[in-house]
Amino acid sequence: MITYEPFYRTIKDKGISTYKLIQQHGISRSLLDRLKHNKPISTVTINDLCTILGCNVEDILLYIPDKK
C-alpha cells in the first residue's frame, strides 16, 4: 500500500497550506482529495509535487507492504 501521510508532514514542516498549493501552484482539489484518501497518482504528479516542495519522493509517499 502507498500512503501519502509524509506529504502532509512535509507541507506542515515547510509552512505551506493546501490553500497555497491550490492558489499559487495550481494543484487541484481533486488531487488533494486523492492524496488524502491514498488513491493512486501518477509519477508525473509526484515529480511536480517534489519540484514545488523542493523535496524527495520519500517526503511525499511511503510504501507499506500489504499483509498477506
PQR file of N, CA, C, O and H, with PARSE charges and radii, in Angstrom:
ATOM      1  N   MET A   1       0.844  -1.176   0.000 -0.4000 1.5000
ATOM      2  CA  MET A   1       0.000   0.000   0.000 -0.0000 2.0000
ATOM      3  C   MET A   1       0.892   1.243   0.000  0.5500 1.7000
ATOM      4  O   MET A   1       1.936   1.283   0.652 -0.5500 1.4000
ATOM      5  N   ILE A   2       0.460   2.229  -0.732 -0.4000 1.5000
ATOM      6  CA  ILE A   2       1.138   3.516  -0.732 -0.0000 2.0000
ATOM      7  C   ILE A   2       0.318   4.476   0.125  0.5500 1.7000
ATOM      8  O   ILE A   2      -0.894   4.596  -0.056 -0.5500 1.4000
ATOM      9  H   ILE A   2      -0.388   2.196  -1.261  0.4000 1.0000
ATOM     10  N   THR A   3       0.972   5.149   1.047 -0.4000 1.5000
ATOM     11  CA  THR A   3       0.307   6.166   1.851 -0.0000 2.0000
ATOM     12  C   THR A   3       0.994   7.508   1.599  0.5500 1.7000
ATOM     13  O   THR A   3       2.210   7.581   1.416 -0.5500 1.4000
ATOM     14  H   THR A   3       1.957   5.051   1.194  0.4000 1.0000
ATOM     15  N   TYR A   4       0.193   8.552   1.595 -0.4000 1.5000
ATOM     16  CA  TYR A   4       0.717   9.895   1.364 -0.0000 2.0000
ATOM     17  C   TYR A   4       0.810  10.697   2.664  0.5500 1.7000
ATOM     18  O   TYR A   4       0.849  11.928   2.645 -0.5500 1.4000
ATOM     19  H   TYR A   4      -0.794   8.493   1.744  0.4000 1.0000
ATOM     20  N   GLU A   5       0.843  10.000   3.761 -0.4000 1.5000
ATOM     21  CA  GLU A   5       0.979  10.641   5.068 -0.0000 2.0000
ATOM     22  C   GLU A   5       2.205  11.562   5.132  0.5500 1.7000
ATOM     23  O   GLU A   5       2.106  12.656   5.688 -0.5500 1.4000
ATOM     24  H   GLU A   5       0.811   9.001   3.776  0.4000 1.0000
ATOM     25  N   PRO A   6       3.358  11.156   4.580 -0.5600 1.5000
ATOM     26  CA  PRO A   6       4.520  12.049   4.626  0.2800 2.0000
ATOM     27  C   PRO A   6       4.297  13.385   3.906  0.5500 1.7000
ATOM     28  O   PRO A   6       4.908  14.391   4.267 -0.5500 1.4000
ATOM     29  N   PHE A   7       3.432  13.399   2.899 -0.4000 1.5000
ATOM     30  CA  PHE A   7       3.128  14.636   2.176 -0.0000 2.0000
ATOM     31  C   PHE A   7       2.617  15.698   3.135  0.5500 1.7000
ATOM     32  O   PHE A   7       3.057  16.846   3.087 -0.5500 1.4000
ATOM     33  H   PHE A   7       2.935  12.582   2.606  0.4000 1.0000
ATOM     34  N   TYR A   8       1.691  15.318   4.004 -0.4000 1.5000
ATOM     35  CA  TYR A   8       1.091  16.277   4.930 -0.0000 2.0000
ATOM     36  C   TYR A   8       2.084  16.752   5.987  0.5500 1.7000
ATOM     37  O   TYR A   8       2.029  17.904   6.418 -0.5500 1.4000
ATOM     38  H   TYR A   8       1.333  14.385   4.043  0.4000 1.0000
ATOM     39  N   ARG A   9       2.985  15.875   6.404 -0.4000 1.5000
ATOM     40  CA  ARG A   9       4.055  16.303   7.326 -0.0000 2.0000
ATOM     41  C   ARG A   9       4.985  17.291   6.625  0.5500 1.7000
ATOM     42  O   ARG A   9       5.408  18.287   7.212 -0.5500 1.4000
ATOM     43  H   ARG A   9       3.030  14.939   6.054  0.4000 1.0000
ATOM     44  N   THR A  10       5.296  17.000   5.362 -0.4000 1.5000
ATOM     45  CA  THR A  10       6.211  17.854   4.600 -0.0000 2.0000
ATOM     46  C   THR A  10       5.639  19.246   4.410  0.5500 1.7000
ATOM     47  O   THR A  10       6.340  20.235   4.622 -0.5500 1.4000
ATOM     48  H   THR A  10       4.953  16.190   4.886  0.4000 1.0000
ATOM     49  N   ILE A  11       4.374  19.342   4.012 -0.4000 1.5000
ATOM     50  CA  ILE A  11       3.820  20.686   3.804 -0.0000 2.0000
ATOM     51  C   ILE A  11       3.702  21.436   5.134  0.5500 1.7000
ATOM     52  O   ILE A  11       3.864  22.655   5.181 -0.5500 1.4000
ATOM     53  H   ILE A  11       3.805  18.538   3.839  0.4000 1.0000
ATOM     54  N   LYS A  12       3.422  20.706   6.204 -0.4000 1.5000
ATOM     55  CA  LYS A  12       3.356  21.346   7.523 -0.0000 2.0000
ATOM     56  C   LYS A  12       4.737  21.865   7.924  0.5500 1.7000
ATOM     57  O   LYS A  12       4.871  23.004   8.369 -0.5500 1.4000
ATOM     58  H   LYS A  12       3.290  19.715   6.166  0.4000 1.0000
ATOM     59  N   ASP A  13       5.762  21.026   7.764 -0.4000 1.5000
ATOM     60  CA  ASP A  13       7.128  21.417   8.121 -0.0000 2.0000
ATOM     61  C   ASP A  13       7.611  22.612   7.292  0.5500 1.7000
ATOM     62  O   ASP A  13       8.377  23.442   7.782 -0.5500 1.4000
ATOM     63  H   ASP A  13       5.653  20.100   7.402  0.4000 1.0000
ATOM     64  N   LYS A  14       7.167  22.694   6.053 -0.4000 1.5000
ATOM     65  CA  LYS A  14       7.591  23.782   5.165 -0.0000 2.0000
ATOM     66  C   LYS A  14       6.682  25.001   5.269  0.5500 1.7000
ATOM     67  O   LYS A  14       6.930  26.018   4.621 -0.5500 1.4000
ATOM     68  H   LYS A  14       6.544  22.019   5.655  0.4000 1.0000
ATOM     69  N   GLY A  15       5.635  24.904   6.079 -0.4000 1.5000
ATOM     70  CA  GLY A  15       4.729  26.022   6.280 -0.0000 2.0000
ATOM     71  C   GLY A  15       3.889  26.354   5.055  0.5500 1.7000
ATOM     72  O   GLY A  15       3.556  27.515   4.816 -0.5500 1.4000
ATOM     73  H   GLY A  15       5.434  24.078   6.605  0.4000 1.0000
ATOM     74  N   ILE A  16       3.545  25.320   4.276 -0.4000 1.5000
ATOM     75  CA  ILE A  16       2.743  25.504   3.073 -0.0000 2.0000
ATOM     76  C   ILE A  16       1.357  24.899   3.307  0.5500 1.7000
ATOM     77  O   ILE A  16       1.230  23.728   3.664 -0.5500 1.4000
ATOM     78  H   ILE A  16       3.815  24.377   4.470  0.4000 1.0000
ATOM     79  N   SER A  17       0.341  25.701   3.105 -0.4000 1.5000
ATOM     80  CA  SER A  17      -1.025  25.220   3.299 -0.0000 2.0000
ATOM     81  C   SER A  17      -1.558  24.612   2.002  0.5500 1.7000
ATOM     82  O   SER A  17      -1.028  24.858   0.919 -0.5500 1.4000
ATOM     83  H   SER A  17       0.443  26.653   2.815  0.4000 1.0000
ATOM     84  N   THR A  18      -2.604  23.823   2.135 -0.4000 1.5000
ATOM     85  CA  THR A  18      -3.241  23.285   0.934 -0.0000 2.0000
ATOM     86  C   THR A  18      -3.844  24.424   0.111  0.5500 1.7000
ATOM     87  O   THR A  18      -3.884  24.352  -1.117 -0.5500 1.4000
ATOM     88  H   THR A  18      -3.035  23.623   3.015  0.4000 1.0000
ATOM     89  N   TYR A  19      -4.309  25.466   0.784 -0.4000 1.5000
ATOM     90  CA  TYR A  19      -4.833  26.640   0.082 -0.0000 2.0000
ATOM     91  C   TYR A  19      -3.756  27.250  -0.818  0.5500 1.7000
ATOM     92  O   TYR A  19      -4.025  27.594  -1.969 -0.5500 1.4000
ATOM     93  H   TYR A  19      -4.277  25.524   1.782  0.4000 1.0000
ATOM     94  N   LYS A  20      -2.549  27.379  -0.294 -0.4000 1.5000
ATOM     95  CA  LYS A  20      -1.439  27.935  -1.080 -0.0000 2.0000
ATOM     96  C   LYS A  20      -1.100  27.024  -2.261  0.5500 1.7000
ATOM     97  O   LYS A  20      -0.806  27.513  -3.352 -0.5500 1.4000
ATOM     98  H   LYS A  20      -2.330  27.099   0.641  0.4000 1.0000
ATOM     99  N   LEU A  21      -1.139  25.714  -2.057 -0.4000 1.5000
ATOM    100  CA  LEU A  21      -0.887  24.781  -3.152 -0.0000 2.0000
ATOM    101  C   LEU A  21      -1.909  24.964  -4.270  0.5500 1.7000
ATOM    102  O   LEU A  21      -1.568  24.905  -5.451 -0.5500 1.4000
ATOM    103  H   LEU A  21      -1.378  25.317  -1.171  0.4000 1.0000
ATOM    104  N   ILE A  22      -3.156  25.184  -3.888 -0.4000 1.5000
ATOM    105  CA  ILE A  22      -4.223  25.371  -4.867 -0.0000 2.0000
ATOM    106  C   ILE A  22      -4.078  26.719  -5.574  0.5500 1.7000
ATOM    107  O   ILE A  22      -4.084  26.788  -6.803 -0.5500 1.4000
ATOM    108  H   ILE A  22      -3.434  25.231  -2.928  0.4000 1.0000
ATOM    109  N   GLN A  23      -3.950  27.774  -4.797 -0.4000 1.5000
ATOM    110  CA  GLN A  23      -3.957  29.125  -5.353 -0.0000 2.0000
ATOM    111  C   GLN A  23      -2.667  29.511  -6.073  0.5500 1.7000
ATOM    112  O   GLN A  23      -2.716  30.115  -7.145 -0.5500 1.4000
ATOM    113  H   GLN A  23      -3.945  27.718  -3.798  0.4000 1.0000
ATOM    114  N   GLN A  24      -1.519  29.171  -5.500 -0.4000 1.5000
ATOM    115  CA  GLN A  24      -0.250  29.638  -6.063 -0.0000 2.0000
ATOM    116  C   GLN A  24       0.431  28.636  -6.979  0.5500 1.7000
ATOM    117  O   GLN A  24       1.242  29.020  -7.822 -0.5500 1.4000
ATOM    118  H   GLN A  24      -1.479  28.681  -4.630  0.4000 1.0000
ATOM    119  N   HIS A  25       0.113  27.359  -6.825 -0.4000 1.5000
ATOM    120  CA  HIS A  25       0.815  26.335  -7.593 -0.0000 2.0000
ATOM    121  C   HIS A  25      -0.095  25.538  -8.522  0.5500 1.7000
ATOM    122  O   HIS A  25       0.374  24.656  -9.242 -0.5500 1.4000
ATOM    123  H   HIS A  25      -0.546  27.047  -6.140  0.4000 1.0000
ATOM    124  N   GLY A  26      -1.386  25.840  -8.511 -0.4000 1.5000
ATOM    125  CA  GLY A  26      -2.310  25.193  -9.437 -0.0000 2.0000
ATOM    126  C   GLY A  26      -2.618  23.739  -9.139  0.5500 1.7000
ATOM    127  O   GLY A  26      -3.046  23.002 -10.027 -0.5500 1.4000
ATOM    128  H   GLY A  26      -1.767  26.556  -7.927  0.4000 1.0000
ATOM    129  N   ILE A  27      -2.407  23.319  -7.906 -0.4000 1.5000
ATOM    130  CA  ILE A  27      -2.745  21.948  -7.509 -0.0000 2.0000
ATOM    131  C   ILE A  27      -4.265  21.876  -7.365  0.5500 1.7000
ATOM    132  O   ILE A  27      -4.874  22.739  -6.733 -0.5500 1.4000
ATOM    133  H   ILE A  27      -2.060  23.918  -7.184  0.4000 1.0000
ATOM    134  N   SER A  28      -4.864  20.860  -7.943 -0.4000 1.5000
ATOM    135  CA  SER A  28      -6.329  20.756  -7.906 -0.0000 2.0000
ATOM    136  C   SER A  28      -6.815  20.173  -6.576  0.5500 1.7000
ATOM    137  O   SER A  28      -6.108  19.436  -5.890 -0.5500 1.4000
ATOM    138  H   SER A  28      -4.369  20.159  -8.456  0.4000 1.0000
ATOM    139  N   ARG A  29      -8.036  20.535  -6.254 -0.4000 1.5000
ATOM    140  CA  ARG A  29      -8.668  19.986  -5.043 -0.0000 2.0000
ATOM    141  C   ARG A  29      -8.842  18.478  -5.181  0.5500 1.7000
ATOM    142  O   ARG A  29      -8.757  17.743  -4.197 -0.5500 1.4000
ATOM    143  H   ARG A  29      -8.611  21.134  -6.811  0.4000 1.0000
ATOM    144  N   SER A  30      -9.088  18.021  -6.410 -0.4000 1.5000
ATOM    145  CA  SER A  30      -9.273  16.581  -6.615 -0.0000 2.0000
ATOM    146  C   SER A  30      -7.971  15.823  -6.343  0.5500 1.7000
ATOM    147  O   SER A  30      -8.005  14.706  -5.827 -0.5500 1.4000
ATOM    148  H   SER A  30      -9.157  18.618  -7.209  0.4000 1.0000
ATOM    149  N   LEU A  31      -6.827  16.417  -6.684 -0.4000 1.5000
ATOM    150  CA  LEU A  31      -5.551  15.764  -6.366 -0.0000 2.0000
ATOM    151  C   LEU A  31      -5.367  15.690  -4.858  0.5500 1.7000
ATOM    152  O   LEU A  31      -4.962  14.653  -4.333 -0.5500 1.4000
ATOM    153  H   LEU A  31      -6.798  17.324  -7.103  0.4000 1.0000
ATOM    154  N   LEU A  32      -5.658  16.766  -4.166 -0.4000 1.5000
ATOM    155  CA  LEU A  32      -5.528  16.750  -2.710 -0.0000 2.0000
ATOM    156  C   LEU A  32      -6.456  15.711  -2.088  0.5500 1.7000
ATOM    157  O   LEU A  32      -6.106  15.076  -1.093 -0.5500 1.4000
ATOM    158  H   LEU A  32      -5.987  17.609  -4.592  0.4000 1.0000
ATOM    159  N   ASP A  33      -7.642  15.538  -2.678 -0.4000 1.5000
ATOM    160  CA  ASP A  33      -8.569  14.509  -2.203 -0.0000 2.0000
ATOM    161  C   ASP A  33      -7.986  13.115  -2.444  0.5500 1.7000
ATOM    162  O   ASP A  33      -8.110  12.233  -1.594 -0.5500 1.4000
ATOM    163  H   ASP A  33      -7.926  16.053  -3.487  0.4000 1.0000
ATOM    164  N   ARG A  34      -7.352  12.917  -3.601 -0.4000 1.5000
ATOM    165  CA  ARG A  34      -6.721  11.626  -3.906 -0.0000 2.0000
ATOM    166  C   ARG A  34      -5.613  11.330  -2.895  0.5500 1.7000
ATOM    167  O   ARG A  34      -5.486  10.203  -2.417 -0.5500 1.4000
ATOM    168  H   ARG A  34      -7.251  13.634  -4.292  0.4000 1.0000
ATOM    169  N   LEU A  35      -4.819  12.342  -2.575 -0.4000 1.5000
ATOM    170  CA  LEU A  35      -3.748  12.162  -1.589 -0.0000 2.0000
ATOM    171  C   LEU A  35      -4.331  11.835  -0.216  0.5500 1.7000
ATOM    172  O   LEU A  35      -3.839  10.948   0.483 -0.5500 1.4000
ATOM    173  H   LEU A  35      -4.922  13.258  -2.963  0.4000 1.0000
ATOM    174  N   LYS A  36      -5.376  12.556   0.160 -0.4000 1.5000
ATOM    175  CA  LYS A  36      -5.999  12.358   1.468 -0.0000 2.0000
ATOM    176  C   LYS A  36      -6.525  10.936   1.638  0.5500 1.7000
ATOM    177  O   LYS A  36      -6.481  10.373   2.732 -0.5500 1.4000
ATOM    178  H   LYS A  36      -5.775  13.276  -0.407  0.4000 1.0000
ATOM    179  N   HIS A  37      -7.026  10.359   0.533 -0.4000 1.5000
ATOM    180  CA  HIS A  37      -7.614   9.024   0.604 -0.0000 2.0000
ATOM    181  C   HIS A  37      -6.693   7.920   0.065  0.5500 1.7000
ATOM    182  O   HIS A  37      -7.138   6.807  -0.214 -0.5500 1.4000
ATOM    183  H   HIS A  37      -7.062  10.816  -0.355  0.4000 1.0000
ATOM    184  N   ASN A  38      -5.398   8.251  -0.074 -0.4000 1.5000
ATOM    185  CA  ASN A  38      -4.386   7.284  -0.516 -0.0000 2.0000
ATOM    186  C   ASN A  38      -4.749   6.592  -1.828  0.5500 1.7000
ATOM    187  O   ASN A  38      -4.524   5.393  -1.994 -0.5500 1.4000
ATOM    188  H   ASN A  38      -5.037   9.155   0.153  0.4000 1.0000
ATOM    189  N   LYS A  39      -5.307   7.355  -2.746 -0.4000 1.5000
ATOM    190  CA  LYS A  39      -5.630   6.822  -4.070 -0.0000 2.0000
ATOM    191  C   LYS A  39      -4.431   7.023  -4.989  0.5500 1.7000
ATOM    192  O   LYS A  39      -3.586   7.878  -4.723 -0.5500 1.4000
ATOM    193  H   LYS A  39      -5.489   8.329  -2.611  0.4000 1.0000
ATOM    194  N   PRO A  40      -4.347   6.252  -6.057 -0.5600 1.5000
ATOM    195  CA  PRO A  40      -3.186   6.343  -6.956  0.2800 2.0000
ATOM    196  C   PRO A  40      -3.056   7.716  -7.620  0.5500 1.7000
ATOM    197  O   PRO A  40      -4.049   8.350  -7.979 -0.5500 1.4000
ATOM    198  N   ILE A  41      -1.810   8.154  -7.772 -0.4000 1.5000
ATOM    199  CA  ILE A  41      -1.491   9.349  -8.544 -0.0000 2.0000
ATOM    200  C   ILE A  41      -0.340   8.990  -9.481  0.5500 1.7000
ATOM    201  O   ILE A  41       0.363   8.003  -9.262 -0.5500 1.4000
ATOM    202  H   ILE A  41      -1.003   7.639  -7.480  0.4000 1.0000
ATOM    203  N   SER A  42      -0.155   9.786 -10.511 -0.4000 1.5000
ATOM    204  CA  SER A  42       0.879   9.471 -11.498 -0.0000 2.0000
ATOM    205  C   SER A  42       2.267   9.882 -11.017  0.5500 1.7000
ATOM    206  O   SER A  42       2.417  10.701 -10.110 -0.5500 1.4000
ATOM    207  H   SER A  42      -0.725  10.587 -10.688  0.4000 1.0000
ATOM    208  N   THR A  43       3.267   9.295 -11.645 -0.4000 1.5000
ATOM    209  CA  THR A  43       4.646   9.672 -11.316 -0.0000 2.0000
ATOM    210  C   THR A  43       4.933  11.100 -11.768  0.5500 1.7000
ATOM    211  O   THR A  43       5.782  11.775 -11.186 -0.5500 1.4000
ATOM    212  H   THR A  43       3.145   8.630 -12.382  0.4000 1.0000
ATOM    213  N   VAL A  44       4.238  11.561 -12.792 -0.4000 1.5000
ATOM    214  CA  VAL A  44       4.382  12.960 -13.224 -0.0000 2.0000
ATOM    215  C   VAL A  44       3.919  13.887 -12.101  0.5500 1.7000
ATOM    216  O   VAL A  44       4.556  14.904 -11.827 -0.5500 1.4000
ATOM    217  H   VAL A  44       3.549  11.013 -13.265  0.4000 1.0000
ATOM    218  N   THR A  45       2.819  13.535 -11.460 -0.4000 1.5000
ATOM    219  CA  THR A  45       2.300  14.329 -10.351 -0.0000 2.0000
ATOM    220  C   THR A  45       3.258  14.296  -9.169  0.5500 1.7000
ATOM    221  O   THR A  45       3.489  15.319  -8.526 -0.5500 1.4000
ATOM    222  H   THR A  45       2.301  12.709 -11.682  0.4000 1.0000
ATOM    223  N   ILE A  46       3.811  13.135  -8.883 -0.4000 1.5000
ATOM    224  CA  ILE A  46       4.795  13.026  -7.796 -0.0000 2.0000
ATOM    225  C   ILE A  46       5.994  13.922  -8.101  0.5500 1.7000
ATOM    226  O   ILE A  46       6.496  14.618  -7.219 -0.5500 1.4000
ATOM    227  H   ILE A  46       3.623  12.303  -9.405  0.4000 1.0000
ATOM    228  N   ASN A  47       6.443  13.901  -9.341 -0.4000 1.5000
ATOM    229  CA  ASN A  47       7.551  14.762  -9.759 -0.0000 2.0000
ATOM    230  C   ASN A  47       7.187  16.238  -9.566  0.5500 1.7000
ATOM    231  O   ASN A  47       7.993  17.013  -9.050 -0.5500 1.4000
ATOM    232  H   ASN A  47       6.034  13.335 -10.058  0.4000 1.0000
ATOM    233  N   ASP A  48       5.999  16.618  -9.972 -0.4000 1.5000
ATOM    234  CA  ASP A  48       5.553  18.011  -9.812 -0.0000 2.0000
ATOM    235  C   ASP A  48       5.526  18.421  -8.343  0.5500 1.7000
ATOM    236  O   ASP A  48       5.970  19.515  -7.994 -0.5500 1.4000
ATOM    237  H   ASP A  48       5.344  15.988 -10.391  0.4000 1.0000
ATOM    238  N   LEU A  49       5.011  17.553  -7.488 -0.4000 1.5000
ATOM    239  CA  LEU A  49       4.959  17.861  -6.057 -0.0000 2.0000
ATOM    240  C   LEU A  49       6.362  18.003  -5.466  0.5500 1.7000
ATOM    241  O   LEU A  49       6.616  18.897  -4.660 -0.5500 1.4000
ATOM    242  H   LEU A  49       4.650  16.665  -7.772  0.4000 1.0000
ATOM    243  N   CYS A  50       7.268  17.115  -5.873 -0.4000 1.5000
ATOM    244  CA  CYS A  50       8.657  17.210  -5.395 -0.0000 2.0000
ATOM    245  C   CYS A  50       9.291  18.524  -5.835  0.5500 1.7000
ATOM    246  O   CYS A  50      10.028  19.145  -5.069 -0.5500 1.4000
ATOM    247  H   CYS A  50       7.062  16.388  -6.529  0.4000 1.0000
ATOM    248  N   THR A  51       9.013  18.946  -7.053 -0.4000 1.5000
ATOM    249  CA  THR A  51       9.547  20.203  -7.571 -0.0000 2.0000
ATOM    250  C   THR A  51       8.985  21.391  -6.794  0.5500 1.7000
ATOM    251  O   THR A  51       9.734  22.277  -6.382 -0.5500 1.4000
ATOM    252  H   THR A  51       8.415  18.441  -7.675  0.4000 1.0000
ATOM    253  N   ILE A  52       7.680  21.409  -6.597 -0.4000 1.5000
ATOM    254  CA  ILE A  52       7.029  22.506  -5.878 -0.0000 2.0000
ATOM    255  C   ILE A  52       7.534  22.597  -4.447  0.5500 1.7000
ATOM    256  O   ILE A  52       7.814  23.687  -3.948 -0.5500 1.4000
ATOM    257  H   ILE A  52       7.072  20.689  -6.932  0.4000 1.0000
ATOM    258  N   LEU A  53       7.650  21.445  -3.788 -0.4000 1.5000
ATOM    259  CA  LEU A  53       8.014  21.428  -2.371 -0.0000 2.0000
ATOM    260  C   LEU A  53       9.523  21.388  -2.137  0.5500 1.7000
ATOM    261  O   LEU A  53       9.984  21.570  -1.010 -0.5500 1.4000
ATOM    262  H   LEU A  53       7.423  20.560  -4.193  0.4000 1.0000
ATOM    263  N   GLY A  54      10.288  21.152  -3.195 -0.4000 1.5000
ATOM    264  CA  GLY A  54      11.737  21.049  -3.039 -0.0000 2.0000
ATOM    265  C   GLY A  54      12.110  19.899  -2.116  0.5500 1.7000
ATOM    266  O   GLY A  54      12.894  20.060  -1.181 -0.5500 1.4000
ATOM    267  H   GLY A  54       9.914  21.004  -4.111  0.4000 1.0000
ATOM    268  N   CYS A  55      11.535  18.744  -2.398 -0.4000 1.5000
ATOM    269  CA  CYS A  55      11.752  17.593  -1.519 -0.0000 2.0000
ATOM    270  C   CYS A  55      11.996  16.338  -2.339  0.5500 1.7000
ATOM    271  O   CYS A  55      11.998  16.379  -3.569 -0.5500 1.4000
ATOM    272  H   CYS A  55      10.899  18.614  -3.158  0.4000 1.0000
ATOM    273  N   ASN A  56      12.201  15.223  -1.652 -0.4000 1.5000
ATOM    274  CA  ASN A  56      12.400  13.920  -2.274 -0.0000 2.0000
ATOM    275  C   ASN A  56      11.094  13.124  -2.254  0.5500 1.7000
ATOM    276  O   ASN A  56      10.154  13.472  -1.539 -0.5500 1.4000
ATOM    277  H   ASN A  56      12.199  15.189  -0.652  0.4000 1.0000
ATOM    278  N   VAL A  57      11.049  12.060  -3.043 -0.4000 1.5000
ATOM    279  CA  VAL A  57       9.850  11.222  -3.130 -0.0000 2.0000
ATOM    280  C   VAL A  57       9.438  10.706  -1.749  0.5500 1.7000
ATOM    281  O   VAL A  57       8.248  10.668  -1.435 -0.5500 1.4000
ATOM    282  H   VAL A  57      11.813  11.777  -3.623  0.4000 1.0000
ATOM    283  N   GLU A  58      10.393  10.318  -0.940 -0.4000 1.5000
ATOM    284  CA  GLU A  58      10.053   9.770   0.378 -0.0000 2.0000
ATOM    285  C   GLU A  58       9.444  10.820   1.307  0.5500 1.7000
ATOM    286  O   GLU A  58       8.914  10.475   2.363 -0.5500 1.4000
ATOM    287  H   GLU A  58      11.360  10.349  -1.195  0.4000 1.0000
ATOM    288  N   ASP A  59       9.514  12.088   0.927 -0.4000 1.5000
ATOM    289  CA  ASP A  59       8.858  13.144   1.693 -0.0000 2.0000
ATOM    290  C   ASP A  59       7.397  13.300   1.295  0.5500 1.7000
ATOM    291  O   ASP A  59       6.662  14.083   1.898 -0.5500 1.4000
ATOM    292  H   ASP A  59       9.945  12.369   0.070  0.4000 1.0000
ATOM    293  N   ILE A  60       6.978  12.550   0.274 -0.4000 1.5000
ATOM    294  CA  ILE A  60       5.604  12.621  -0.212 -0.0000 2.0000
ATOM    295  C   ILE A  60       4.848  11.323   0.011  0.5500 1.7000
ATOM    296  O   ILE A  60       3.662  11.342   0.339 -0.5500 1.4000
ATOM    297  H   ILE A  60       7.575  11.914  -0.215  0.4000 1.0000
ATOM    298  N   LEU A  61       5.524  10.203  -0.165 -0.4000 1.5000
ATOM    299  CA  LEU A  61       4.825   8.936  -0.025 -0.0000 2.0000
ATOM    300  C   LEU A  61       5.656   7.905   0.725  0.5500 1.7000
ATOM    301  O   LEU A  61       6.873   8.022   0.864 -0.5500 1.4000
ATOM    302  H   LEU A  61       6.487  10.188  -0.432  0.4000 1.0000
ATOM    303  N   LEU A  62       4.945   6.894   1.201 -0.4000 1.5000
ATOM    304  CA  LEU A  62       5.566   5.805   1.941 -0.0000 2.0000
ATOM    305  C   LEU A  62       4.944   4.500   1.484  0.5500 1.7000
ATOM    306  O   LEU A  62       3.722   4.383   1.384 -0.5500 1.4000
ATOM    307  H   LEU A  62       3.956   6.799   1.089  0.4000 1.0000
ATOM    308  N   TYR A  63       5.791   3.524   1.210 -0.4000 1.5000
ATOM    309  CA  TYR A  63       5.309   2.193   0.822 -0.0000 2.0000
ATOM    310  C   TYR A  63       5.211   1.327   2.070  0.5500 1.7000
ATOM    311  O   TYR A  63       6.168   1.207   2.834 -0.5500 1.4000
ATOM    312  H   TYR A  63       6.783   3.619   1.291  0.4000 1.0000
ATOM    313  N   ILE A  64       4.044   0.728   2.267 -0.4000 1.5000
ATOM    314  CA  ILE A  64       3.819  -0.198   3.377 -0.0000 2.0000
ATOM    315  C   ILE A  64       3.382  -1.517   2.752  0.5500 1.7000
ATOM    316  O   ILE A  64       2.334  -1.571   2.109 -0.5500 1.4000
ATOM    317  H   ILE A  64       3.267   0.825   1.646  0.4000 1.0000
ATOM    318  N   PRO A  65       4.167  -2.588   2.929 -0.5600 1.5000
ATOM    319  CA  PRO A  65       3.781  -3.882   2.335  0.2800 2.0000
ATOM    320  C   PRO A  65       2.401  -4.328   2.835  0.5500 1.7000
ATOM    321  O   PRO A  65       2.074  -4.172   4.011 -0.5500 1.4000
ATOM    322  N   ASP A  66       1.607  -4.882   1.925 -0.4000 1.5000
ATOM    323  CA  ASP A  66       0.294  -5.406   2.284 -0.0000 2.0000
ATOM    324  C   ASP A  66       0.456  -6.638   3.151  0.5500 1.7000
ATOM    325  O   ASP A  66       1.392  -7.417   2.969 -0.5500 1.4000
ATOM    326  H   ASP A  66       1.873  -5.009   0.970  0.4000 1.0000
ATOM    327  N   LYS A  67      -0.453  -6.812   4.091 -0.4000 1.5000
ATOM    328  CA  LYS A  67      -0.448  -8.019   4.913 -0.0000 2.0000
ATOM    329  C   LYS A  67      -1.037  -9.148   4.106  0.5500 1.7000
ATOM    330  O   LYS A  67      -2.015  -8.953   3.383 -0.5500 1.4000
ATOM    331  H   LYS A  67      -1.213  -6.179   4.239  0.4000 1.0000
ATOM    332  N   LYS A  68      -0.454 -10.329   4.219 -0.4000 1.5000
ATOM    333  CA  LYS A  68      -0.933 -11.489   3.449 -0.0000 2.0000
ATOM    334  C   LYS A  68      -1.978 -12.258   4.190  0.5500 1.7000
ATOM    335  O   LYS A  68      -2.483 -13.259   3.682 -0.5500 1.4000
ATOM    336  H   LYS A  68       0.340 -10.487   4.806  0.4000 1.0000
TER
END
